[in-house]
Amino acid sequence: MKRYLTTVLAGLMVVGMTLPSYAAEIKATGQVRQRYRNWTNLDLDSDAPSGLGGDRHYFDNRTRFGVDAKLSDGVRARIELERYFDWGTQAPNAFQDTSPRVRQAWMDFAIPGTEQSTPWRIQAGRSFFSVGHQFVWGNSLTGEDGITVYGPLGPGNLKFRIGQQRISTKGVPAAPGATRRFGSAGAVHMAIDYKVEVAPKQNVEFYVIYGNDKNVGDFSTMVQNATGTLVTSAEEYWIGGAYSGAIGPVAIRAEVTGQFGDARSNACLTAAGGPALTPGTCVTPGQDIDRSAFFIFADGTYKPVPEASIGLGISFATGDDNQNDADFDNFVAPLASFTSSPTRVWTDSGFFFGNRSGRGIGSAATNRRYNFWGRGTEDIDSAASVDNTGGLFSPGLLEVKVKGKYVVINPKLTLFGNLAFLWAAEDEGVPGAGGDKYLGTEIDGKVSYRPYQNISITGYVGYFIPGDFFEQQGALRAATIAAGGNPVEDDAWIFRAEAVVTF
């Protein structure tokens, strides 16, 4: 053991002595987060046995370690490793059960021939990328693989991104080396983004995103082609714009995005117009399921004094009221299936924000269930909510939120509060099914304390009062009662506490 430690120390000394000859600046960064989370009654049924999805509580730990290198005026690089695990998932005698994953690993260099005060640059590897306010495309939590070219153009800055999010594992032979590298079963997204300052403290941004996803079948469970195979192809576009600015003590943000294209290509539709559930029922083979959806967001924050602020915001994502036609009208962010960021920036809410591991509120057995993924819900054939006939339903989401912040001891103790009112954007298009669009009311509070420069401690509590959306109606309610069930819509709450140290 002593020989091993001596060898490691000698190696570190050699590295330390040789680094200055190769790098102008090397900086190590790190983070350790310890967190406890407790969700109670997420199924909105307080009589249901615990452990069946209604309650969950656990500790988890996340560690990050990174190295930044500035090799010259034109060349930079970063490597960052991350490891996450829940307490109890490691055996007592195991040093490590899972390997760290790569969160960032990129190079960034100036393009030769563009040397100026702000040259054009290329960033390649595993990195972060976002457009607008990160509602539509934002992956700062997980990172993704791709290449970004960016630099000044006219009065603003232009960036172009091509990223590969995932390669499908469907149909891959088990033989060694039988992978589909550079194959056709992946998901690729490209974006062009232009941002310009139109006036002091007034920024406008425009973007176009193209997605070619041959990976949809890994998530969908319903849409088939004429041979009974799940449809695995989608080709869609997102066109949007964003604004951010300040007018005196008021800060304003806004964003609007339209989505269109083929949500499923070469699908098989039944006589009723819906996706075929069994082979041999195809009436209109080769028909594309169209996408026509949009998303809007706006909020304003007023600071009467430097220590306090109040704000009002609205978010709206279209839903789909009829799963039996050839149109998907629900808005889905391009990375909704690949990263948690689209959900995490959707709302500062403990249920629609902090509950990614559940991705849903309610129960299909004793009330209605609302699933969410990205902007509102994922495609209706993949992770849909349950309508009042027991079928799939993608209701979308409308949120109106009042928020406040107050710094008690600047900058050590800060209080936050949210009051959110939530509606489904659409009710199911089933005659006589009944139902209501109001999802419920959420009350959130958060306390953040920074006793030292490098550590922060946060406590969070949220309380959700379900609305009439979760009440079963019609045949679904009658079937629940006939099976001995009791349709209920009980309140839910969440508690979260964490300590984070950074260096």
C-alpha positions in Angstrom: 0.0 0.0 0.0 2.8 2.4 0.9 4.6 1.6 -2.4 1.3 2.3 -4.3 0.8 5.7 -2.5 4.4 6.6 -3.2 4.0 5.9 -6.9 0.8 8.0 -7.1 2.4 11.0 -5.3 5.5 10.8 -7.5 3.3 10.8 -10.6 1.3 13.8 -9.3 4.6 15.7 -8.7 5.7 15.0 -12.3 2.4 16.2 -13.6 2.6 19.3 -11.5 6.1 20.2 -12.7 5.3 19.7 -16.3 1.9 21.3 -16.6 3.2 24.9 -16.7 5.2 24.1 -19.9 2.0 23.0 -21.7 -0.8 25.2 -20.2 -1.1 28.8 -19.4 -3.8 28.2 -16.8 -5.2 25.0 -15.2 -8.1 25.2 -12.7 -9.9 22.4 -10.8 -13.5 22.7 -9.8 -15.8 20.5 -7.8 -19.2 20.1 -6.1 -20.7 17.8 -3.5 -24.4 17.9 -2.9 -26.3 16.0 -0.2 -30.1 16.0 -0.5 -33.2 14.5 1.1 -36.5 14.4 -0.7 -39.9 13.4 0.5 -43.0 13.2 -1.7 -46.3 12.3 0.0 -49.5 11.2 -1.7 -48.4 11.9 -5.3 -51.2 9.5 -6.4 -53.7 11.8 -4.6 -55.0 8.8 -2.8 -54.2 8.8 0.9 -55.8 5.4 1.5 -53.6 3.6 -1.0 -50.7 1.5 0.3 -47.4 3.3 0.5 -44.7 2.3 -1.9 -47.1 2.0 -4.9 -46.2 5.4 -6.3 -47.9 7.7 -3.9 -45.1 8.2 -1.4 -41.4 8.1 -1.8 -38.5 9.5 0.3 -34.8 9.0 0.2 -31.3 10.6 0.5 -29.1 11.0 -2.5 -25.6 12.3 -3.2 -24.1 13.9 -6.2 -20.4 14.7 -6.8 -18.8 16.6 -9.6 -15.1 17.2 -10.4 -13.9 19.2 -13.4 -10.8 20.7 -14.8 -10.6 23.8 -17.0 -7.6 24.4 -19.2 -6.8 27.7 -21.0 -4.0 26.4 -23.2 -3.5 29.7 -25.1 -5.4 32.8 -26.1 -7.3 30.8 -28.7 -7.7 27.3 -27.1 -9.7 26.2 -24.1 -10.9 22.8 -22.9 -13.0 21.4 -20.0 -13.5 17.9 -18.6 -16.1 17.3 -15.9 -17.1 14.0 -14.3 -20.3 13.4 -12.3 -21.6 10.6 -10.1 -25.0 10.3 -8.5 -26.4 7.6 -6.2 -29.1 7.1 -3.7 -28.2 6.1 -0.2 -28.4 2.3 0.3 -27.7 1.5 -3.3 -24.1 0.7 -2.5 -23.0 -2.5 -0.7 -21.1 -1.9 2.5 -18.0 -3.5 1.2 -18.1 -1.8 -2.3 -15.9 1.1 -3.0 -18.0 2.1 -6.0 -21.0 0.5 -7.6 -21.3 2.7 -10.6 -18.7 4.6 -12.6 -18.8 8.4 -12.9 -20.4 9.7 -16.1 -19.0 12.4 -18.3 -21.0 15.6 -17.9 -18.7 17.8 -20.0 -15.7 17.0 -22.3 -15.1 19.7 -24.9 -12.5 21.7 -26.7 -13.1 25.3 -27.7 -10.8 27.1 -30.1 -10.7 30.2 -32.4 -11.2 29.5 -36.1 -7.9 30.4 -37.9 -8.3 33.5 -40.0 -11.0 35.1 -37.9 -8.7 36.6 -35.3 -10.1 39.8 -34.0 -11.3 41.2 -30.6 -14.1 38.5 -30.7 -13.2 35.8 -33.2 -15.4 33.0 -34.5 -15.0 29.8 -32.4 -15.8 26.1 -32.5 -16.8 24.1 -29.5 -16.8 20.3 -30.0 -17.5 17.5 -27.6 -19.9 17.0 -24.7 -21.1 20.4 -23.7 -24.1 22.6 -22.8 -26.3 24.4 -25.3 -29.5 26.4 -25.0 -31.8 28.8 -26.9 -34.1 31.4 -25.5 -34.8 31.0 -21.8 -34.0 27.3 -21.9 -37.6 26.2 -22.1 -37.4 24.6 -25.5 -33.7 23.6 -25.7 -31.6 23.7 -22.5 -29.3 20.9 -21.3 -27.1 22.5 -18.6 -28.0 19.7 -16.2 -26.7 16.7 -18.3 -24.8 18.0 -21.2 -25.0 16.5 -24.7 -22.7 15.5 -27.6 -22.4 17.9 -30.4 -20.5 20.8 -32.2 -21.3 24.5 -31.9 -19.9 27.2 -34.2 -20.4 30.7 -32.8 -19.3 34.3 -33.3 -20.3 37.9 -34.0 -22.4 38.7 -37.0 -23.6 42.2 -37.6 -24.9 43.8 -34.4 -25.4 40.5 -32.7 -24.1 37.0 -32.2 -24.9 33.8 -34.2 -24.4 30.2 -33.2 -25.1 27.0 -35.1 -25.4 23.7 -33.3 -25.6 20.1 -34.4 -26.1 17.5 -31.6 -26.7 13.8 -31.4 -28.9 13.0 -28.4 -29.2 9.2 -28.5 -28.7 6.1 -30.6 -31.5 3.6 -30.5 -30.8 0.1 -29.1 -33.7 -1.5 -30.9 -32.8 -4.3 -33.2 -29.1 -4.2 -32.3 -27.5 -7.7 -32.6 -25.9 -9.0 -29.4 -22.7 -10.0 -31.1 -19.5 -8.1 -30.1 -18.9 -5.0 -32.2 -22.3 -5.2 -33.9 -23.2 -1.6 -33.1 -24.8 0.9 -35.5 -22.2 3.6 -35.3 -23.1 6.3 -37.8 -26.3 4.3 -38.5 -29.7 5.6 -39.2 -31.4 4.9 -35.8 -30.3 7.9 -33.9 -31.8 11.3 -32.9 -30.1 14.4 -34.3 -31.1 18.0 -33.7 -29.7 21.2 -35.4 -30.3 24.8 -34.4 -29.5 28.3 -35.7 -29.7 31.0 -33.0 -29.2 34.8 -33.4 -29.2 37.2 -30.4 -28.9 40.9 -30.6 -29.1 43.8 -28.1 -31.7 46.1 -29.7 -31.3 48.8 -26.9 -29.5 49.1 -23.6 -30.6 46.1 -21.4 -33.0 44.9 -24.2 -32.1 41.6 -25.9 -34.0 39.8 -28.7 -33.2 36.3 -29.8 -34.5 34.2 -32.8 -34.0 30.5 -33.4 -34.9 27.6 -35.7 -34.5 24.0 -34.6 -34.7 21.0 -36.8 -35.1 17.5 -35.4 -34.7 14.2 -37.2 -35.5 11.5 -34.7 -35.3 7.8 -35.7 -35.5 6.9 -32.0 -39.2 7.6 -31.2 -40.1 4.0 -31.0 -37.9 3.6 -27.9 -40.5 5.7 -26.1 -43.8 5.2 -27.9 -46.0 2.2 -27.2 -48.9 2.7 -29.6 -48.2 4.0 -33.1 -47.5 1.2 -35.6 -46.8 1.0 -39.3 -48.6 -1.4 -41.7 -46.5 -4.4 -40.6 -47.3 -4.0 -36.9 -43.8 -2.5 -36.0 -43.6 0.6 -33.8 -43.1 3.8 -35.8 -39.6 5.1 -35.0 -39.3 8.2 -37.2 -40.2 11.8 -36.6 -39.1 15.0 -38.4 -40.1 18.3 -36.9 -39.2 22.0 -36.7 -39.3 24.5 -33.9 -39.3 28.3 -34.8 -39.2 30.7 -31.9 -38.2 34.0 -30.5 -37.3 35.3 -27.0 -37.0 38.7 -25.3 -35.3 39.7 -22.1 -34.9 43.2 -20.8 -35.2 45.7 -17.9 -37.3 48.8 -17.7 -36.3 50.6 -14.5 -37.0 48.3 -11.6 -39.0 45.8 -13.8 -37.3 42.8 -15.5 -39.3 41.2 -18.3 -38.8 37.9 -20.1 -40.9 36.4 -22.9 -40.7 33.6 -25.4 -43.0 32.0 -28.1 -42.3 28.9 -30.1 -44.2 27.1 -32.8 -43.7 23.4 -33.6 -44.7 21.6 -36.8 -43.7 18.7 -39.0 -44.2 14.9 -38.9 -44.7 13.7 -35.3 -44.7 10.1 -36.7 -43.7 9.2 -40.3 -45.3 6.3 -42.3 -47.9 5.5 -39.6 -50.8 3.1 -40.0 -54.2 4.5 -39.2 -57.4 2.6 -38.5 -60.8 3.3 -39.9 -61.5 5.5 -36.9 -58.4 7.6 -37.8 -56.4 6.5 -34.7 -53.1 4.6 -34.5 -53.4 0.9 -35.1 -53.0 -1.3 -32.0 -52.8 -4.6 -33.8 -51.3 -5.7 -37.1 -53.8 -6.2 -40.0 -56.1 -3.3 -39.1 -54.4 -0.8 -41.2 -56.7 1.1 -43.5 -54.6 4.1 -44.5 -50.9 2.9 -44.5 -48.1 5.3 -45.0 -49.9 8.3 -43.6 -47.9 10.8 -41.5 -49.2 12.0 -38.2 -48.8 15.8 -38.3 -47.6 18.1 -35.6 -49.1 21.6 -35.0 -48.4 23.0 -31.6 -47.0 26.1 -29.8 -45.6 27.3 -26.5 -45.7 30.8 -24.9 -44.1 32.2 -21.8 -43.9 35.6 -20.2 -43.1 36.9 -16.8 -42.3 40.2 -15.1 -40.4 40.8 -11.9 -40.6 44.1 -9.9 -37.9 45.1 -7.4 -39.3 47.8 -5.1 -36.1 47.6 -3.0 -32.8 45.8 -3.7 -33.7 43.2 -1.0 -37.1 42.2 -2.3 -38.9 41.3 -5.6 -42.3 40.2 -6.7 -43.3 38.7 -10.0 -46.1 37.4 -12.2 -45.7 34.8 -14.9 -47.7 32.8 -17.4 -46.8 29.6 -19.4 -48.9 27.8 -21.9 -48.2 24.6 -23.9 -50.8 23.3 -26.3 -52.3 19.8 -25.7 -54.1 17.3 -27.8 -57.8 16.7 -27.2 -58.2 13.8 -29.6 -55.9 10.8 -29.7 -58.0 9.2 -32.5 -57.0 11.5 -35.4 -53.9 12.0 -37.5 -52.7 15.1 -35.7 -50.6 15.6 -32.6 -51.4 19.1 -31.3 -49.4 18.8 -28.0 -46.2 20.8 -27.7 -43.1 18.7 -27.0 -39.6 20.1 -26.6 -37.0 18.5 -28.9 -35.0 17.1 -26.0 -37.9 16.1 -23.8 -37.0 12.4 -24.1 -33.3 12.8 -23.5 -32.6 15.3 -20.7 -34.3 16.6 -17.6 -33.6 20.2 -18.3 -36.8 21.0 -20.3 -38.8 19.8 -17.3 -36.7 21.4 -14.7 -36.9 24.9 -16.1 -40.6 24.6 -16.8 -41.7 25.9 -13.5 -40.3 26.5 -10.0 -42.7 24.0 -8.6 -42.1 21.0 -6.4 -44.6 18.8 -8.2 -44.2 19.8 -11.9 -40.5 20.6 -11.3 -39.0 18.5 -8.6 -40.9 15.3 -9.4 -39.0 14.1 -12.5 -38.6 10.6 -11.1 -42.3 10.2 -11.0 -43.3 12.4 -13.9 -46.9 12.3 -12.9 -49.6 13.2 -10.4 -52.7 11.1 -9.7 -53.5 7.5 -10.3 -55.3 5.8 -13.2 -56.9 3.4 -10.7 -58.6 5.8 -8.2 -58.6 9.2 -10.0 -57.2 10.6 -13.2 -53.5 10.8 -13.8 -51.6 13.8 -15.3 -48.2 12.9 -16.8 -45.7 15.5 -17.8 -42.5 15.6 -19.8 -40.9 18.6 -21.3 -43.5 21.3 -22.1 -46.7 19.8 -20.6 -46.8 16.1 -21.6 -44.8 13.9 -23.9 -46.4 12.5 -27.1 -49.7 10.9 -26.3 -48.6 7.4 -27.4 -45.7 7.4 -25.0 -46.4 8.9 -21.6 -49.9 10.2 -21.8 -52.4 11.1 -19.1 -55.6 9.2 -18.6 -58.9 10.6 -19.8 -62.4 9.9 -18.5 -62.8 6.9 -20.8 -59.5 5.3 -19.6 -57.8 6.2 -22.9 -54.7 8.2 -23.6 -54.8 11.9 -23.4 -52.2 14.7 -23.8 -53.7 17.8 -22.0 -50.9 20.3 -22.3 -50.4 22.8 -19.5 -51.4 26.4 -18.6 -49.7 27.9 -15.5 -50.3 31.3 -13.9 -47.8 31.9 -11.1 -47.2 34.6 -8.5 -43.7 34.6 -7.0 -41.8 36.6 -4.4 -38.3 36.8 -3.0 -36.8 38.6 0.1 -33.2 38.7 1.2 -33.3 38.8 5.0 -29.6 38.9 5.7 -27.8 39.8 2.5 -26.5 37.6 1.1 -26.8 34.8 3.7 -30.6 34.2 4.2 -33.1 34.4 1.4 -36.9 33.6 1.4 -38.8 32.5 -1.7 -42.5 31.9 -2.3 -44.7 30.7 -5.2 -48.4 30.5 -5.7 -49.3 28.6 -8.9 -52.6 28.0 -10.6 -52.6 25.1 -13.1 -54.9 24.1 -15.9 -54.9 21.5 -18.6 -54.7 23.3 -21.9 -57.3 20.8 -23.4 -60.0 18.5 -22.2 -60.4 15.2 -24.0 -62.5 15.3 -27.1 -64.8 12.5 -26.1 -68.5 13.5 -26.1 -70.2 12.9 -22.7 -67.0 12.1 -20.9 -67.2 15.1 -18.7 -64.2 16.4 -16.8 -62.7 19.7 -15.9 -59.5 21.5 -17.0 -58.4 22.9 -13.6 -55.5 20.8 -12.4 -55.1 22.5 -9.0 -53.4 25.0 -6.8 -49.9 24.8 -5.5 -48.3 26.7 -2.6 -44.5 26.6 -2.4 -42.0 28.0 0.0 -38.2 27.9 0.0 -35.4 29.1 2.4 -31.8 29.4 1.3 -29.0 30.0 3.7 -25.4 30.5 2.9 -23.3 30.3 6.1 -20.0 30.3 4.3 -18.9 31.5 0.9 -18.7 28.0 -0.6 -21.7 26.3 0.9 -25.4 26.8 0.6 -28.2 25.1 2.5 -31.8 25.0 1.1 -35.1 23.9 2.5 -38.2 23.5 0.4 -41.8 22.7 1.1 -44.7 22.5 -1.4 -48.5 21.8 -1.0 -50.7 20.7 -3.9 -54.5 21.0 -3.8 -55.9 19.0 -6.8 -58.6 20.5 -8.9 -61.6 18.9 -10.6 -59.4 17.7 -13.5 -58.5 14.7 -11.3 -62.1 13.7 -10.6 -63.2 10.6 -12.5 -66.3 11.0 -14.5 -68.7 8.7 -16.5 -67.8 5.2 -17.3 -64.3 5.4 -15.7 -65.8 6.4 -12.3 -68.5 3.7 -12.5 -65.8 1.1 -13.3 -63.7 2.2 -10.3 -66.6 1.9 -7.9 -67.7 -1.4 -9.4 -64.2 -2.8 -8.7 -64.5 -1.8 -5.1 -62.4 1.4 -5.5 -63.2 4.8 -4.0 -62.5 7.8 -6.4 -60.5 10.3 -4.3 -58.6 13.5 -4.9 -56.6 14.0 -1.8 -54.0 16.8 -1.3 -50.3 16.1 -1.7 -47.1 17.7 -0.3 -43.4 17.6 -0.8 -40.4 18.4 1.3 -36.8 18.8 0.1 -33.6 19.8 1.9 -30.1 19.9 0.5 -26.6 21.2 1.2 -24.2 22.0 -1.6 -20.5 22.8 -1.3 -18.5 24.1 -4.3 -14.9 24.8 -4.9 
